[in-house]
Amino acid sequence: MGRKKKPIWAVVAADSRAPRDGKFIEDLGRYYPQEEPSRVELREDRVKYWLKVGAQPTDTVRSLLSRQGVLLGLHLEHKGTEPEAITEAVAAHRQHREDRLVSTAKMTPADRRQKALAVETEAAAKKEAELFEKRKKAAAEKAAAKEKARQEAAARQEAQARQEAAARKAAQEAEKAEET
């Protein structure tokens, strides 16, 4: 199934006398090997039914069933384990497999681009924050310098006003001294 360079495999229950791509009894799921990580979709209840009635999986299908935890669940069921324990064991098996797949998964070009974009975005955000801090600091220094200049101008005006007042007072005293 699938298309050129994108295979999709059907997992089916078939009579061993039927041709490979011929008639089958029941469609049990799909296997997508080209996805990263590869994906398997199975109808587990029907797979277990066929295995219980004597179906023999091919080596590839046995490997898929093992990775999905179907064979583990069937084995525990044959041993007489409780259904809750089977569910927990299968879930733990799947989680372990998924963790392993994620740690060993290949990086696709799209993943590399995504990672590079994330790094670039983070660097741009850091640079933007630094520029913002520099601008903020420069604005604060400019405001402080402006305030200092305003205070100096006020102090000069005050000193000039005192000098003018002192000069007026001296002029008034000189006028009084002349009048007397």
SVG drawing of the C-alpha trace seen along z (x, -y; Angstrom):
<svg xmlns="http://www.w3.org/2000/svg" viewBox="-12 -115 40 138">
<polyline fill="none" stroke="black" stroke-width="0.4" points="0.0,0.0 1.1,-3.6 2.8,-5.3 6.3,-5.5 8.9,-6.0 6.1,-6.1 5.3,-2.5 2.4,-1.6 2.1,2.0 -1.3,3.7 -1.3,6.1 -3.9,8.8 -5.1,12.2 -4.8,14.4 -5.0,18.0 -1.5,19.4 -2.6,20.9 -3.6,17.5 -1.1,15.5 0.9,12.8 -1.1,9.9 -4.2,11.9 -7.4,12.5 -7.2,12.0 -9.7,12.8 -9.5,9.6 -7.6,6.3 -6.0,5.8 -4.1,2.5 -1.3,0.5 2.4,0.1 4.0,-3.2 7.8,-2.5 8.9,-5.8 7.6,-8.0 10.2,-9.0 9.7,-7.2 7.8,-4.5 4.1,-4.2 1.9,-1.1 -1.9,-1.2 -3.4,2.1 -6.9,3.3 -5.4,5.1 -8.6,7.0 -8.8,8.6 -5.1,9.3 -5.3,11.1 -8.4,13.1 -6.5,14.3 -3.4,15.3 -5.6,17.2 -7.3,19.2 -3.9,20.2 -2.8,17.6 1.0,17.6 2.4,14.1 5.3,13.5 8.6,12.5 8.0,8.9 4.5,8.8 5.8,10.7 8.4,7.9 5.7,5.2 3.4,7.0 6.3,7.4 7.2,3.7 3.5,2.7 3.3,4.9 0.5,7.2 2.6,10.3 3.5,9.3 -0.2,8.8 -1.1,12.2 1.7,13.9 0.6,12.4 -3.0,13.4 -2.0,17.0 -0.2,17.0 -3.4,15.9 -2.3,12.3 -5.0,9.9 -6.3,7.5 -5.1,4.4 -1.6,5.8 -1.6,6.6 -2.7,3.1 0.0,1.6 2.7,3.9 1.8,3.1 1.7,-0.6 5.1,-0.5 6.5,1.5 5.1,-1.1 6.4,-4.0 9.9,-2.4 9.9,-1.8 8.7,-5.4 11.4,-6.9 14.0,-4.8 12.7,-5.8 12.7,-9.5 16.3,-9.4 17.5,-7.6 15.3,-9.3 17.0,-10.8 16.7,-14.6 14.9,-15.3 15.8,-18.5 12.5,-20.0 13.5,-19.3 16.9,-20.8 15.3,-24.0 12.9,-24.1 15.7,-23.8 17.8,-26.4 14.9,-28.8 14.3,-28.2 18.0,-29.0 17.9,-32.0 14.7,-33.3 16.2,-32.8 19.4,-34.7 17.3,-37.5 15.2,-37.8 18.3,-37.9 19.9,-40.6 16.6,-42.6 16.5,-42.4 20.2,-43.7 19.3,-46.6 16.3,-47.4 18.4,-47.5 21.0,-49.7 18.3,-52.1 16.7,-52.1 20.1,-52.9 20.9,-55.6 17.4,-57.2 18.0,-57.1 21.4,-58.7 20.0,-61.3 17.2,-62.1 19.7,-62.4 21.9,-64.7 18.9,-66.8 17.9,-67.0 21.4,-68.0 21.6,-70.6 18.2,-72.0 19.4,-72.1 22.7,-73.9 20.7,-76.4 18.4,-77.0 21.4,-77.4 23.0,-79.9 19.8,-81.9 19.5,-81.9 23.2,-83.1 22.6,-85.7 19.4,-86.9 21.4,-87.1 24.2,-89.1 21.6,-91.4 19.9,-91.8 23.2,-92.5 24.1,-95.0 20.6,-96.8 21.2,-96.9 24.7,-98.3 23.2,-100.9 20.5,-101.8 23.0,-102.2 25.1,-104.3 22.1,-106.5 21.3,-106.9 24.9,-107.7 24.8,-110.4 21.6,-111.8 23.0,-112.2"/>
</svg>
